[in-house]
């Protein structure tokens, strides 16, 4: 009889330095059209580098540069450790780290995969196990594919490093006490300007009297709820609405309108305000405007922003406007550019930058309330805690408005009511501009008698659109569904022509990272004005660009033609924004 001795143990795996790019971050399986449940985390456009900085505490510039490309990624990273905790430890899911391709953005790169369960145990992905593609270009996105929709979890992802690289120690974090004096002091710093509180007080009084009050929020991806998990109930807008309702409502008499669209500035916000905020006859009492981190690319440097603010302030039912200045993880926003608008009209202004940035550099014993990693989910968006802080800042403003004097000293001195003072301010020279105050949307649904359209080969309708979670819903609503699409079936007539009488025109077209979309040239009265290229931004979203802006209305012929070399590719016109003489709006004739 042959006796087998104990098997020799495998050599223990070498202990490697590592850093986190995600640490105990919430994930949520959002239901997809095909029925699957996925949580996406985008890592392109500097996001991965920023995660390494704020979560992993990486300061080595060489290591950060390596994260820019797949080639550098492979030099730095030996393996990836992934763990997820859910209520059900046996729950199964799949983790994918997708590399983007250079030629085929979404289909050309390698997918690093591993199977997980919700038990919190770490699984490893070894990069040496993969044969990389020739098209691999940049680290693209992370996906957690879950077994069922609308399940929550907490995930951690860390990079184990190849020989020759070291990582710093983890940053110590303490639980955030949102009831502490330090936290309350931090929230108080958010109040940038209390302003003319009359319209907010009026809304509060209505709520207390049991009358219907509507709170509306318009902005970019932060207002959409990006970084919040789940996005519909953990976003700052919903939390702010809930705080307002619980504090001021007599009963369930406060309505909620959320109209945030990722990656879009006020240049687009002014065009979708009527449809997204005033839809179904809504008349909001308070409108929170949040474009302070989206407007860097605004061609007008604030004219569109002020035009939107004026448009809201001058609505017949006199809604209040609150300017909210969010912040990116690099401590940046545009409040210095945009706050003069609030100063001119004496609007309430709330700065998240002023709230949190100063204390990020403090140590725990110096009064630090939270770390940058705790506030941010990624380089652009707040975590659940960050969204809570934003909501608390807005609620602090509402509480201060409620306690404010019902007639201010400067109102007595000028002999005007607070509403009269605002009316006077609206007659003043704008802080930046008001060129688009009366902009209107034109698409297949909302037509304009002063426009004749020959759609040519743009006769299809695109249904693959940027879609967002409106209000408190998880269901996605497509943006600009009444569009004109060139689908490459009428290559002999790849031209769209619009003859229009106006003084300003904005083109809204679809950006995309897909390989089957091409660029189009835009000519006005026979002169080339611009090239609309969906691959400049290279991801699916709505892009607004000014075609022309003039002092007086006139007849113009605008021709949009797909480039000859791209006739076998698609291009989608989502709509137009147009501006006429203000004299057509009798209530505002005095403005001119």
PyMOL commands that set and color helices and strands:
alter all, ss='L'
color gray80, all
select helices_A, chain A and resi 47-54+61-66+70-76+127-129+181-188+198-208+221-224+236-248+266-276+279-281+295-297+303-313+335-344+352-360+364-366+372-375+384-403+409-414+418-426+491-493+564-566+582-584+586-591
alter helices_A, ss='H'
color red, helices_A
select strands_A, chain A and resi 18-28+30-31+37-42+77-85+92-101+111-117+123-126+136-146+152-161+191-193+213-219+254-260+286-290+320-325+348-351+440-442+451-454+467-469+476-478+484-486+495-511+520-524+527-532+541-562+571-579
alter strands_A, ss='S'
color yellow, strands_A
deselect
rebuild
show_as cartoon
